[in-house]
Amino acid sequence: MDEIELPSAFIKQDIKTDPITEEQLDQLYNLSNSYEALFNKRARLYRERDLNNENLSEDDFAELILEQYTFLKRPVIVNNDQIFIGNSKKTVAAAKEAIHS
């Protein structure tokens, strides 16, 4: 996958060393309207904890993301009032188009 070149005005946050806050997660929710959309179902812990066999609520997804950084789907790019979640080719292309147009 091609890296997305972000202009210097963008803030990069390494959530491994600087965890996402509840306030930041709420801001992402306000743009995406779904904690599940922000949740990484490919995370190793998702299967290890057998979460794939549970009926998780939006609150559960939010709590898990705040508990463990690997549960946040990455990258998450916010450009004004647009949000791009994940690294699918379609999402990356849309993010590049929005950022560089």
Secondary structure, DSSP 8 states (H G I E B T S, - for coil): -------TTS----TTTS---HHHHHHHHHHHS-HHHHB-TT-HHHHHTTGGGS---HHHHHHHHHH-GGGB-S-EEEETTEEEES--HHHHHHHHHHHH-
